[in-house]
Amino acid sequence: MGHNKKAASRRDFFSLLTNKKQASAGTVKMLTADGKLVEIDRAVFEAAAKNKKASNKDIYDWMKNPSKES
C-alpha cells in the first residue's frame, strides 16, 4: 500500500508542474540540481535555450594546454 501512495504523490507533483492554470504566463517552474522547485521568468528561459553550445574545437582553442604549444 505504501507503493501506491508514493506513486500518487509523484503523479501529484508532476501534475503541479504541468498545470497551466496555476502557473502564471510569465514564469516557468523548474527543478534545480539539488531538487528545489523554482520559478524563472519565461524570457530568461527562452534566451538561455537559444544560446549556441561551444564545439569541441572552441573548447580546445580556449584551453591552456601544453600540447598546443608545440
Steps between C-alpha positions, in 0.01 A plus 500: 500500500789736561605457138167637369521798732849579367383471138200722569718770655740485202201537267377798703844662484524471121144623458599815689785557256284453192188679625475813285220654707715537812815631333500863399561581134838664564671225703617142455535251786818292499696274734852598602784247524446471875126426457346839581203624298559852366313738270695690239394765252398349164709757309816396689427133430445559127817712471705226668351234271610698192866513606733316265703225665876506468654249261790274596734713286389818681570339837839368384599845370388662827689260730854563616647167401875422483442275199388802294830682553702261281 
